[in-house]
Amino acid sequence: MQITQPSLAQFRRIVIKVGSALLVDRQKGRARHGWLAALAEDIAELHARGADVQVVSSGAIALGRTVLGMPGGALRLEESQAAAAVGQIALARIWAEALSHHGITAGQILVTLADTEERQRYLNARATIGRLLEMRAVPVINENDTVATSEIRYGDNDRLAARVATMTGADLLVLFSDIDGLYTAPPALNPAAQHIPVVPRITASIEAMAGGAASELSRGGMTTKIEAGKIAVSGGTHMVIADGRPKNPLSAIANGARCTWFLTSSTPATARKIWIAGSLEPRGVIHVDPGAARALAGGASLLPVGVRKVDGDFQRGDAVIIRDSNGTELGRGLVAYDAVEARAVIGKLSKDIEAVLGHAGQAEMIHRDDMALVIG
């Protein structure tokens, strides 16, 4: 049975990963401004049709080492961090300038491994990116190489991009590379290698097809892209690996250029709710009144005004059980307050939260996107 490839036009929230080898001229150590301007045109087209776009961009260390006059070859950790400190400024500037030509505001987000793995920091990062997207900005995200040690870093932006995609509920991850997708073997080593247009499921045989690092500027190759694919599809995100070297590479995908699609049978929302419902140990219980129970069944978030009682000792971002006035479990969710603050705002209107806590709090006790219900 032939599997139909998706169309770029069907996706509403897209993460685009751009590697150093594409963004930075290898010989000169400078940004490839013409190529970046063409990619910005593509991003502007997606943006204009209403899609949310995020960019995970490498290049800070490559740009910074040029500015600092560092020689070629491997850098020690502290040298990489120094190069990143300088290069992050340059990287943010060139993205801001490229997107501003299309009236788009860029926002810089620097993350570490912990920001996507620890629940409280995960929620903070997710909320920040979400707010930028609501304001129609394009977040430009990179690993914070200035502070991340070798023990607490991703080390490649393929997997970082996949975690960002699942964290923010993206339905498509685009990994641009110097190859037009996955082959049955590394084509540079095996001329008989065949291109694979669609991967319905990542199997052991698919993983075995990956090769090594593609470039001295990059930290990963096809292996890290397959690892990124496993993260993405398990989170309900489709992924495509495409050749990013030509100008307007997104338009090329839209026009049918050869690439490899990795498909998921889930959606970001479904995968997230499965994770909340079954993968997290509840740390407390939120008891709600009948009105709140009806509102939850109708798809609403849980507001403090509908909460009757709070049990347990939990922190912001922990999973909690939601029960109605009869003690019946309605579902589970990630709570927006720690236990002390949650008890303080029980029964309060959202507009009164700041007066009670002394600082602005989230309007919802549990947002509907952070909730998996067994009702409705």
C-alpha positions, 0 to 999 in steps of 0.5 A: 500500500502506497503511503501518501506524503504530507503537505507542508500546507497542512501544518499549523505549528512548525519547528525549523532546525538550521545547522551551522553548516548551512548558516555559516560559510565554512571558509569565511566563518560568516553567516550566509546572508543570501541563503538566510534571506531566502529562508526568511522569505519562506518563513514569512510565507508560512507566517502570513498564512497563520502558521506558528513558526519556531527556529532552532538555530545552530551557529553561535560557536562558529560565528563567535570563534571567527569574531574572536579569531580562534583557530580551526580545529576542536575547542576546549569547553571553556573556549566553546563557551567563550565563542558562544557568548560572543556568537549568540549576540551575532546569531540573534542579530542576523535572525532579527534582521532577516525576519524584520525585512518581512515585518516579523519580530524575532525572540531569542530563547536560550535553553539547556537540557534541564529546561526541557527535562525538569517539569517546572523549567519545562513549563516556564520555557513552554509558556514563554515560547507560547506567549511569543507565538501568540504575539506572532513573533518567531522564537529563535532557540539555541542551546545555551552553550555559555553555561551548559557543561558536557554533562548537562547538554544536548550536544546537538540541535537535532534532538533539541529541536525535537524536544522543543517541538514536542514541548510546544505542541508543534505538529511538524519538525523540519530538519534541514541537512546537507542531504535530501533525506534518509537512504538505505546506506550512507550514499557517499559510501554506497552509490547503490543506496536508495532514497526512502521518501516515507518512514511510517515507523522508526524500526531497528532497520531504519536506525541501522541505516544512519551514518556518522557526523556530516560536517566538522561544523555539526555535532551530529549526522543522520544518527542524531536525526533518527534519534530526533525522529523518535522523540518527535513522533512519540510526541505526536509530531511529524518530521521531515529531513530535507536538503537545506542547501538550496535557497528557499528550502521550505518552498522546495519541500512544498513544491515536492522536492525529494525529502524523507517524511517520518510519520506519527499516528498521534497528535501533539495534544493526544500524545501529551495527554497520554503522557500526563495520564499514565507516565507521571506519578500524582503528587496531590489531589484537587477537589472541584465543585459541580460547576467546575466539573461541568466546565471541565467536561465541556473542555474548559480549564480549571480555575481557582474559583471552582476548587473546593479543597487541595490535598498533598504537598506538590510543586508547580508543574507536578501531576495531580488528580482532579476529583469531583465533590463525590470523590470520583476521579475526573482526570489528571493534570499539571498544576500551575501552583505549588500546594501552599499557593494553591490553597491560598487561591481556593475559591478566588476569582482569577482577577483576585489572585495577584492581591492574594499572592502578592504577585501575578499568578496564572489565571488557571489552576490547571490549563486544559492543555495540561490536563487529561480527563477521563470524562467528556 
